[in-house]
Amino acid sequence: MPAPPLPELVSFLESLPEPHILCDRNYRIIAANAAYRGKCGDTGGAGVIGRTCYEVSHRYGVPCDQAGESCPLARSLRSGQRERVVHLHHTPHGEVYEHIELSPLRDAQGEIAWFVERLEPLPVARGLAHAQGLIGRSAPFRRMLELISRGAPSEASVLLQGESGTGKELVARAIHDASRRAEGPFVAVDCAGLPETLFESELFGHERGAFTGATVRRAGLVEAASGGTLFIDELGDLPLALQVKLLRLLETGTYRRLGASELRRADVRLVSATHRPLPALIAAGQFRQDLFYRLNTFPIRLPPLRERREDIPLLAEALLARVAPGRSLRFAASTLENLAARDYPGNVRELRNLIERASLLCDGDTLLPGHLDEEGDPLSPPPALSASLAPFAPAGREAGARAEVSGAAIPPAGDDLAAIAAAHRGSRRALADKLGLSERTLYRRLRALRG
């Protein structure tokens, strides 16, 4: 059994302003400084010493790596060196993400005997629903968050890759907020929203008379972002001619205003994003490979919502507070289950729109599954129609399409159409697709049935 650590070490930890603990190989906390005890709401220290770090920080009964997380202590034992991770910690003020740096200490025989752990707040994310910032606690979300925390303090170019609606601009802002440029400006430009003829002028600025209509000198977005972060969204839509100019900016750190001869020096950190597969665009000759390598210094993948379903209730609560401020709305448990079961091709943006629409349809204080119907209660089939019939199986979208109810092929008209509509639990658009009808035709037929 190793000798107890030197009193001088414990005294040194006590003098540090950041939360620090000293623990042994069995995860037992041997010493905790005042900053750590304060975070735990333990002013006297008696409630922390002797307990395991995973019990104090996570309320776990087993080490982190046995609970589905990355344990820095276990990693340090394997690597024999310092390890850094992002963890979700319990505090008297709720759950917060923190950056953990764990350093091994060796005994006189050279064996790892203790660990010093330092905690640093991670302000860009919260574990519980919060009005601002990134929200989540799933494993894919935590992996993304750890990459953000590692890449943000550097000056490396970051490439965010993810489907539409996954929150790429929010992540870009988080990177900016956690960087050394946080006090500088954050400037975003959307490549998909600018015509090619204006992009160069918007990005680099122009001199008076540079083109028709350029009556005054104008600074570009690169200049506006000086000292801060330039976020280029939808990078895959950037024309090849402009990719060359962006590559020159990255390689030389200089640019010219349109119509000017002198070079200007750029002082920006570049973060870019795309939902398009850049390697495929490179193979098709639509994106420059050299530009890709310059931008892809530190890639971060944003997981789609379907890969982080356990985050949906947290996101839903936070989004509800944003889209319906001032209303005391809540979700029924069945509504949260309904939300968590969806695939969300539009990701968080689709979830937000769905919740905002449901809040407008709700007259009470509880959002029910019926409020999530995409087409709304006013267009639903009459409630008097029986919904107990067996659901139909679609036969495809084509002229003369047939649906099946209880195994019998029938045309989608009359009472049979009413029964199919009553049994359907999805949106009106989905029902129209399954019946091989247009939405307008389906709506017209349902209206006719209702008289």
Stockholm file with secondary structure:
# STOCKHOLM 1.0

chainA/1-451         MPAPPLPELVSFLESLPEPHILCDRNYRIIAANAAYRGKCGDTGGAGVIGRTCYEVSHRYGVPCDQAGESCPLARSLRSGQRERVVHLHHTPHGEVYEHIELSPLRDAQGEIAWFVERLEPLPVARGLAHAQGLIGRSAPFRRMLELISRGAPSEASVLLQGESGTGKELVARAIHDASRRAEGPFVAVDCAGLPETLFESELFGHERGAFTGATVRRAGLVEAASGGTLFIDELGDLPLALQVKLLRLLETGTYRRLGASELRRADVRLVSATHRPLPALIAAGQFRQDLFYRLNTFPIRLPPLRERREDIPLLAEALLARVAPGRSLRFAASTLENLAARDYPGNVRELRNLIERASLLCDGDTLLPGHLDEEGDPLSPPPALSASLAPFAPAGREAGARAEVSGAAIPPAGDDLAAIAAAHRGSRRALADKLGLSERTLYRRLRALRG
#=GR chainA/1-451 SS CCCCCCHHHHHHHHHCSSCEEEEETTSBEEEECHHHHHHTTCSSSTTTTTSBHHHHHHCCSSCGGGTTSCCHHHHHHHHSSCEEEEEEEEETTEEEEEEEEEEEEECTTSCEEEEEEEEEEEEEEESSCCSSSEECCSHHHHHHHHHHHHHTTSCCCEEEECCTTSCHHHHHHHHHHTSTTTTSCEEEEEGGGSCHHHHHHHHHEECTTSSTTCCSCEECHHHHTTTSEEEEESGGGSCHHHHHHHHHHHHHSEECCBTCCSCEECCCEEEEEESSCHHHHHHTTSSCHHHHHHHTTEEEECCCGGGCGGGHHHHHHHHHHHHSTTCCCEECHHHHHHHHTCCCTTHHHHHHHHHHHHHHHCCSSEECGGGGCTTCGGGSCCTTSCCCSCCCEECCSSTTCCEEETTEEECSCHHHHHHHHHHCCSCHHHHHHHHTCCHHHHHHHHHHHHC
#=GC SS_cons         CCCCCCHHHHHHHHHCSSCEEEEETTSBEEEECHHHHHHTTCSSSTTTTTSBHHHHHHCCSSCGGGTTSCCHHHHHHHHSSCEEEEEEEEETTEEEEEEEEEEEEECTTSCEEEEEEEEEEEEEEESSCCSSSEECCSHHHHHHHHHHHHHTTSCCCEEEECCTTSCHHHHHHHHHHTSTTTTSCEEEEEGGGSCHHHHHHHHHEECTTSSTTCCSCEECHHHHTTTSEEEEESGGGSCHHHHHHHHHHHHHSEECCBTCCSCEECCCEEEEEESSCHHHHHHTTSSCHHHHHHHTTEEEECCCGGGCGGGHHHHHHHHHHHHSTTCCCEECHHHHHHHHTCCCTTHHHHHHHHHHHHHHHCCSSEECGGGGCTTCGGGSCCTTSCCCSCCCEECCSSTTCCEEETTEEECSCHHHHHHHHHHCCSCHHHHHHHHTCCHHHHHHHHHHHHC
//
